[in-house]
Amino acid sequence: VYTRTATEVNVKFTIKVVLVKVTYYLMHTVNRDAGYITWTLDKSKKNEIAATDGVWVFKPYKNGTIVYYSLSVDTGLAVPKSIEDYLTKKDLPNIVSKIRERVTGAK
């Protein structure tokens, strides 16, 4: 986390894809009242991807919450869409698991 306010959290990410490390910076906007978190690339920083945007939407449902997730990524490289899709989706189960742990306090 490189900056934080009541409604914004900006985070530096470094991920390893095959043998290459990729660094990028995201600006997250949190709207607790509306139940969503959005993010976009921080273009004031040096990013090693061309673009990314996304949203988490949290909707109360019965005794729980329905979570919607949407993501768009442009690596800026000549990477086949099937590989971009694979890399985008491969971590989603882990992300959902981490959110569940955070919400329930269970591990």
mmCIF file of the C-alpha atoms, coordinates in Angstrom:
data_MODEL
# 
_entry.id   MODEL 
# 
loop_
_atom_site.group_PDB 
_atom_site.id 
_atom_site.type_symbol 
_atom_site.label_atom_id 
_atom_site.label_alt_id 
_atom_site.label_comp_id 
_atom_site.label_asym_id 
_atom_site.label_entity_id 
_atom_site.label_seq_id 
_atom_site.pdbx_PDB_ins_code 
_atom_site.Cartn_x 
_atom_site.Cartn_y 
_atom_site.Cartn_z 
_atom_site.occupancy 
_atom_site.B_iso_or_equiv 
_atom_site.pdbx_formal_charge 
_atom_site.auth_seq_id 
_atom_site.auth_comp_id 
_atom_site.auth_asym_id 
_atom_site.auth_atom_id 
_atom_site.pdbx_PDB_model_num 
ATOM 1   C CA . VAL A 1 1   ? 0.000   0.000   0.000   1.00 0.00 ? 1   VAL A CA 1 
ATOM 2   C CA . TYR A 1 2   ? 1.570   3.293   -1.038  1.00 0.00 ? 2   TYR A CA 1 
ATOM 3   C CA . THR A 1 3   ? -1.325  5.627   -0.166  1.00 0.00 ? 3   THR A CA 1 
ATOM 4   C CA . ARG A 1 4   ? -4.548  5.250   1.805   1.00 0.00 ? 4   ARG A CA 1 
ATOM 5   C CA . THR A 1 5   ? -7.501  7.529   2.562   1.00 0.00 ? 5   THR A CA 1 
ATOM 6   C CA . ALA A 1 6   ? -11.013 6.846   3.855   1.00 0.00 ? 6   ALA A CA 1 
ATOM 7   C CA . THR A 1 7   ? -12.205 5.967   0.334   1.00 0.00 ? 7   THR A CA 1 
ATOM 8   C CA . GLU A 1 8   ? -9.035  5.095   -1.593  1.00 0.00 ? 8   GLU A CA 1 
ATOM 9   C CA . VAL A 1 9   ? -6.335  2.460   -1.267  1.00 0.00 ? 9   VAL A CA 1 
ATOM 10  C CA . ASN A 1 10  ? -3.490  2.488   -3.771  1.00 0.00 ? 10  ASN A CA 1 
ATOM 11  C CA . VAL A 1 11  ? -1.407  -0.667  -4.020  1.00 0.00 ? 11  VAL A CA 1 
ATOM 12  C CA . LYS A 1 12  ? 1.780   -1.738  -5.802  1.00 0.00 ? 12  LYS A CA 1 
ATOM 13  C CA . PHE A 1 13  ? 1.640   -5.297  -7.144  1.00 0.00 ? 13  PHE A CA 1 
ATOM 14  C CA . THR A 1 14  ? 4.504   -7.451  -8.368  1.00 0.00 ? 14  THR A CA 1 
ATOM 15  C CA . ILE A 1 15  ? 3.551   -10.814 -9.812  1.00 0.00 ? 15  ILE A CA 1 
ATOM 16  C CA . LYS A 1 16  ? 5.620   -13.535 -11.401 1.00 0.00 ? 16  LYS A CA 1 
ATOM 17  C CA . VAL A 1 17  ? 4.323   -14.844 -14.716 1.00 0.00 ? 17  VAL A CA 1 
ATOM 18  C CA . VAL A 1 18  ? 6.333   -17.835 -15.860 1.00 0.00 ? 18  VAL A CA 1 
ATOM 19  C CA . LEU A 1 19  ? 9.896   -16.428 -15.501 1.00 0.00 ? 19  LEU A CA 1 
ATOM 20  C CA . VAL A 1 20  ? 9.052   -12.723 -15.717 1.00 0.00 ? 20  VAL A CA 1 
ATOM 21  C CA . LYS A 1 21  ? 8.188   -10.356 -12.861 1.00 0.00 ? 21  LYS A CA 1 
ATOM 22  C CA . VAL A 1 22  ? 5.563   -7.732  -13.694 1.00 0.00 ? 22  VAL A CA 1 
ATOM 23  C CA . THR A 1 23  ? 4.955   -4.640  -11.550 1.00 0.00 ? 23  THR A CA 1 
ATOM 24  C CA . TYR A 1 24  ? 1.882   -2.423  -11.723 1.00 0.00 ? 24  TYR A CA 1 
ATOM 25  C CA . TYR A 1 25  ? 0.053   0.060   -9.508  1.00 0.00 ? 25  TYR A CA 1 
ATOM 26  C CA . LEU A 1 26  ? -3.692  0.074   -8.823  1.00 0.00 ? 26  LEU A CA 1 
ATOM 27  C CA . MET A 1 27  ? -5.924  2.803   -7.449  1.00 0.00 ? 27  MET A CA 1 
ATOM 28  C CA . HIS A 1 28  ? -8.838  1.277   -5.509  1.00 0.00 ? 28  HIS A CA 1 
ATOM 29  C CA . THR A 1 29  ? -11.947 3.306   -4.695  1.00 0.00 ? 29  THR A CA 1 
ATOM 30  C CA . VAL A 1 30  ? -14.096 1.972   -1.854  1.00 0.00 ? 30  VAL A CA 1 
ATOM 31  C CA . ASN A 1 31  ? -17.777 2.908   -1.607  1.00 0.00 ? 31  ASN A CA 1 
ATOM 32  C CA . ARG A 1 32  ? -19.049 1.132   1.500   1.00 0.00 ? 32  ARG A CA 1 
ATOM 33  C CA . ASP A 1 33  ? -22.540 2.648   1.320   1.00 0.00 ? 33  ASP A CA 1 
ATOM 34  C CA . ALA A 1 34  ? -23.097 1.423   -2.241  1.00 0.00 ? 34  ALA A CA 1 
ATOM 35  C CA . GLY A 1 35  ? -21.259 -1.858  -1.575  1.00 0.00 ? 35  GLY A CA 1 
ATOM 36  C CA . TYR A 1 36  ? -18.543 -1.790  -4.189  1.00 0.00 ? 36  TYR A CA 1 
ATOM 37  C CA . ILE A 1 37  ? -14.806 -1.481  -4.750  1.00 0.00 ? 37  ILE A CA 1 
ATOM 38  C CA . THR A 1 38  ? -13.439 -0.393  -8.120  1.00 0.00 ? 38  THR A CA 1 
ATOM 39  C CA . TRP A 1 39  ? -9.878  -0.226  -9.371  1.00 0.00 ? 39  TRP A CA 1 
ATOM 40  C CA . THR A 1 40  ? -7.929  1.108   -12.281 1.00 0.00 ? 40  THR A CA 1 
ATOM 41  C CA . LEU A 1 41  ? -4.289  1.431   -13.230 1.00 0.00 ? 41  LEU A CA 1 
ATOM 42  C CA . ASP A 1 42  ? -2.454  4.355   -11.617 1.00 0.00 ? 42  ASP A CA 1 
ATOM 43  C CA . LYS A 1 43  ? -1.111  5.997   -14.764 1.00 0.00 ? 43  LYS A CA 1 
ATOM 44  C CA . SER A 1 44  ? 1.076   8.372   -12.741 1.00 0.00 ? 44  SER A CA 1 
ATOM 45  C CA . LYS A 1 45  ? 3.317   5.354   -11.994 1.00 0.00 ? 45  LYS A CA 1 
ATOM 46  C CA . LYS A 1 46  ? 5.516   3.222   -14.253 1.00 0.00 ? 46  LYS A CA 1 
ATOM 47  C CA . ASN A 1 47  ? 3.426   0.132   -15.006 1.00 0.00 ? 47  ASN A CA 1 
ATOM 48  C CA . GLU A 1 48  ? 4.487   -2.981  -16.868 1.00 0.00 ? 48  GLU A CA 1 
ATOM 49  C CA . ILE A 1 49  ? 0.964   -3.648  -18.160 1.00 0.00 ? 49  ILE A CA 1 
ATOM 50  C CA . ALA A 1 50  ? -1.058  -1.399  -20.467 1.00 0.00 ? 50  ALA A CA 1 
ATOM 51  C CA . ALA A 1 51  ? -4.378  -1.294  -18.593 1.00 0.00 ? 51  ALA A CA 1 
ATOM 52  C CA . THR A 1 52  ? -6.595  -2.937  -16.020 1.00 0.00 ? 52  THR A CA 1 
ATOM 53  C CA . ASP A 1 53  ? -9.945  -2.043  -14.509 1.00 0.00 ? 53  ASP A CA 1 
ATOM 54  C CA . GLY A 1 54  ? -12.306 -3.962  -12.311 1.00 0.00 ? 54  GLY A CA 1 
ATOM 55  C CA . VAL A 1 55  ? -15.005 -4.010  -9.694  1.00 0.00 ? 55  VAL A CA 1 
ATOM 56  C CA . TRP A 1 56  ? -16.166 -6.020  -6.706  1.00 0.00 ? 56  TRP A CA 1 
ATOM 57  C CA . VAL A 1 57  ? -19.877 -5.560  -5.883  1.00 0.00 ? 57  VAL A CA 1 
ATOM 58  C CA . PHE A 1 58  ? -21.280 -6.850  -2.589  1.00 0.00 ? 58  PHE A CA 1 
ATOM 59  C CA . LYS A 1 59  ? -25.070 -7.345  -2.351  1.00 0.00 ? 59  LYS A CA 1 
ATOM 60  C CA . PRO A 1 60  ? -26.833 -8.565  0.798   1.00 0.00 ? 60  PRO A CA 1 
ATOM 61  C CA . TYR A 1 61  ? -28.782 -11.765 0.168   1.00 0.00 ? 61  TYR A CA 1 
ATOM 62  C CA . LYS A 1 62  ? -30.785 -13.606 2.816   1.00 0.00 ? 62  LYS A CA 1 
ATOM 63  C CA . ASN A 1 63  ? -28.281 -14.362 5.615   1.00 0.00 ? 63  ASN A CA 1 
ATOM 64  C CA . GLY A 1 64  ? -25.228 -13.769 3.461   1.00 0.00 ? 64  GLY A CA 1 
ATOM 65  C CA . THR A 1 65  ? -23.777 -11.772 0.613   1.00 0.00 ? 65  THR A CA 1 
ATOM 66  C CA . ILE A 1 66  ? -23.604 -12.244 -3.134  1.00 0.00 ? 66  ILE A CA 1 
ATOM 67  C CA . VAL A 1 67  ? -20.287 -11.074 -4.579  1.00 0.00 ? 67  VAL A CA 1 
ATOM 68  C CA . TYR A 1 68  ? -19.924 -9.969  -8.196  1.00 0.00 ? 68  TYR A CA 1 
ATOM 69  C CA . TYR A 1 69  ? -16.462 -9.626  -9.746  1.00 0.00 ? 69  TYR A CA 1 
ATOM 70  C CA . SER A 1 70  ? -15.480 -8.155  -13.093 1.00 0.00 ? 70  SER A CA 1 
ATOM 71  C CA . LEU A 1 71  ? -11.994 -7.613  -14.487 1.00 0.00 ? 71  LEU A CA 1 
ATOM 72  C CA . SER A 1 72  ? -10.454 -6.278  -17.671 1.00 0.00 ? 72  SER A CA 1 
ATOM 73  C CA . VAL A 1 73  ? -6.715  -6.611  -18.332 1.00 0.00 ? 73  VAL A CA 1 
ATOM 74  C CA . ASP A 1 74  ? -4.588  -5.512  -21.271 1.00 0.00 ? 74  ASP A CA 1 
ATOM 75  C CA . THR A 1 75  ? -1.002  -6.681  -20.839 1.00 0.00 ? 75  THR A CA 1 
ATOM 76  C CA . GLY A 1 76  ? 0.150   -4.498  -23.705 1.00 0.00 ? 76  GLY A CA 1 
ATOM 77  C CA . LEU A 1 77  ? 1.992   -7.501  -25.094 1.00 0.00 ? 77  LEU A CA 1 
ATOM 78  C CA . ALA A 1 78  ? 1.309   -9.807  -27.990 1.00 0.00 ? 78  ALA A CA 1 
ATOM 79  C CA . VAL A 1 79  ? -0.077  -12.489 -25.690 1.00 0.00 ? 79  VAL A CA 1 
ATOM 80  C CA . PRO A 1 80  ? -2.793  -14.800 -27.006 1.00 0.00 ? 80  PRO A CA 1 
ATOM 81  C CA . LYS A 1 81  ? -6.168  -14.034 -25.430 1.00 0.00 ? 81  LYS A CA 1 
ATOM 82  C CA . SER A 1 82  ? -6.427  -17.626 -24.189 1.00 0.00 ? 82  SER A CA 1 
ATOM 83  C CA . ILE A 1 83  ? -3.254  -17.147 -22.111 1.00 0.00 ? 83  ILE A CA 1 
ATOM 84  C CA . GLU A 1 84  ? -4.438  -13.757 -20.789 1.00 0.00 ? 84  GLU A CA 1 
ATOM 85  C CA . ASP A 1 85  ? -7.757  -15.381 -19.816 1.00 0.00 ? 85  ASP A CA 1 
ATOM 86  C CA . TYR A 1 86  ? -5.961  -18.261 -18.104 1.00 0.00 ? 86  TYR A CA 1 
ATOM 87  C CA . LEU A 1 87  ? -3.737  -15.907 -16.095 1.00 0.00 ? 87  LEU A CA 1 
ATOM 88  C CA . THR A 1 88  ? -6.734  -13.760 -15.159 1.00 0.00 ? 88  THR A CA 1 
ATOM 89  C CA . LYS A 1 89  ? -8.847  -16.712 -13.988 1.00 0.00 ? 89  LYS A CA 1 
ATOM 90  C CA . LYS A 1 90  ? -6.219  -18.912 -12.336 1.00 0.00 ? 90  LYS A CA 1 
ATOM 91  C CA . ASP A 1 91  ? -6.063  -16.869 -9.136  1.00 0.00 ? 91  ASP A CA 1 
ATOM 92  C CA . LEU A 1 92  ? -9.805  -16.206 -8.761  1.00 0.00 ? 92  LEU A CA 1 
ATOM 93  C CA . PRO A 1 93  ? -10.497 -19.228 -6.511  1.00 0.00 ? 93  PRO A CA 1 
ATOM 94  C CA . ASN A 1 94  ? -7.653  -18.140 -4.211  1.00 0.00 ? 94  ASN A CA 1 
ATOM 95  C CA . ILE A 1 95  ? -8.947  -14.551 -4.148  1.00 0.00 ? 95  ILE A CA 1 
ATOM 96  C CA . VAL A 1 96  ? -12.464 -15.707 -3.243  1.00 0.00 ? 96  VAL A CA 1 
ATOM 97  C CA . SER A 1 97  ? -11.057 -17.998 -0.554  1.00 0.00 ? 97  SER A CA 1 
ATOM 98  C CA . LYS A 1 98  ? -9.076  -15.109 0.969   1.00 0.00 ? 98  LYS A CA 1 
ATOM 99  C CA . ILE A 1 99  ? -12.170 -12.890 0.993   1.00 0.00 ? 99  ILE A CA 1 
ATOM 100 C CA . ARG A 1 100 ? -14.176 -15.656 2.675   1.00 0.00 ? 100 ARG A CA 1 
ATOM 101 C CA . GLU A 1 101 ? -11.442 -16.031 5.323   1.00 0.00 ? 101 GLU A CA 1 
ATOM 102 C CA . ARG A 1 102 ? -11.383 -12.284 5.912   1.00 0.00 ? 102 ARG A CA 1 
ATOM 103 C CA . VAL A 1 103 ? -15.162 -12.042 6.250   1.00 0.00 ? 103 VAL A CA 1 
ATOM 104 C CA . THR A 1 104 ? -15.670 -15.118 8.426   1.00 0.00 ? 104 THR A CA 1 
ATOM 105 C CA . GLY A 1 105 ? -12.405 -14.973 10.355  1.00 0.00 ? 105 GLY A CA 1 
ATOM 106 C CA . ALA A 1 106 ? -11.836 -18.643 9.467   1.00 0.00 ? 106 ALA A CA 1 
ATOM 107 C CA . LYS A 1 107 ? -8.754  -20.098 7.794   1.00 0.00 ? 107 LYS A CA 1 
# 
